[in-house]
Amino acid sequence: MPKIGKIAYLIPQFPGQTHMFFWREIGEVEARGTGVEVFSTRMPPAGLISHAWSQAAIARTTYLFNLRPLSAAQALAAIPWKHLRADIRQEGKGLLKEILLCAPAARELARQAKARGARHVHVHSCGRSALIAALAKLMHGLSYSLTLHGPMSDYGIGQPLKWRHAAFATIITEKLLAEVQTDLAGNLPPVLRVQAMGVDVETLKRSEPYTPPQPREPVRIFACGRLNVVKGHQDLCDAIAMLTARGIDATLEIAGEDDAGGSGFRKVLEEKIAAEGLADRVTMLGAIDADAVRQKLLEAHIFVLASWHEPLGVAYMEAMSCEVPTVGTAAGGVRELITDGVDGYLVEPRSPQALADTLERIIGNPEEAETVAKQGRQRIVKAFRSSLGAETILNEVESLVI
């Protein structure tokens, strides 16, 4: 058992609508006797603060971009330019601007973490938060580690700098590990671990067996993911229209909100639903609490997330843990989670026709659906439970000499 008094977590725009798994991992760390100090860059938009635990999380989170001018001036004076010149020459003014923006937050992170007894910070991002941690290391000696949750192209410039000074990193899939080893050769931390963020399999489970849709019963389909074109909700709406045309009575509920808190891609989806006459079949739920997501999963006959690309997909894990037949896309790292026809179903992305065909297959084969649902939960319990992520981070931090 690790014997670490306290560590810090740095999570950008915490607590957002997709941050339940960060909150679970913090709980798992604390359950093992290690205290956690929580830091973030800034609060997310109000429309994305949706969980029952959000206010508790906000109350214990220190936001690093709420600084006084004097603190910012002191931080800028402490920037270690000799350690940064080569990276700035390589990446240009864009990185220089990011360093100037992040240095005050880095000083505050190091100052407050150390004052509270945390000498290591784990960063659940490789974006701006990772640069803050790297600067905190160079300026004030604060040890840090990273988790990569998706393609590095999603996380901005300065990747060599962010990774080079980390004590270790966890990466959620083998596919991403291979990309990192190729793209950042010579700039990697000494330890890399493949470890997905997992789910709470004791909370996300059934008290009654899964029941497939019965004859003449509307098929309840549930989707959960932020409202963005790459999540494929529009493709799923098209698939619902195709099922309707085939005489299959199916309804869809979509949980999630766009990054603008409701004024962005949500409007596009609402217009599509109205134009295709799906208002009585497709319901937009907005950002909902984790308990509400669990209840929707337990009520659903099928879970679908039709992402165009997905690094791995915690939403899939939650559905599989709840023993719901789960349909994903054969894109990104999802193949490392779902084996088609065994513990879930895979279709090609951007293919409403393939989605409709797979949904019709599930509806028409209830015994297969029950078997796949059971094997889906077994897959999550074995390899994607939330305790594994916490154990990996604590074991690596314990091995450090800080």
Secondary structure, 3 states (H helix, E strand, C coil): CCCCCEEEEECCCCCCCCCHHHHHHHHHHHHCCCEEEEEECCCCCHHHCCCCCHHHHHHCEEECCCCCHHHHHHHHHCCCHHHCHHHHHHHCHHHHHHHHHHHHHHHHHHHHHHHCCCCEEEECCCCHHHHHHHHHHHHHCCEEEEEECCCHHHCCCCHHHHHHCCCCEEECCHHHHHHHHHHCCCCCCCCEEECCCCECCCCCCCCCCCCCCCCCCCEEEEEECCCCHHHCHHHHHHHHHHHHHCCCCEEEEEECCCCCCCCCHHHHHHHHHHHCCCCCCEEEEECCCHHHHHHHHHHCCEEECCCCCCCCCHHHHHHHHCCCCEEEECCCCHHHCCCECCCEEEECCCCHHHHHHHHHHHHHCHHHHHHHHHHHHHHHHHHCECHHHHHHHHHHHHHCCC
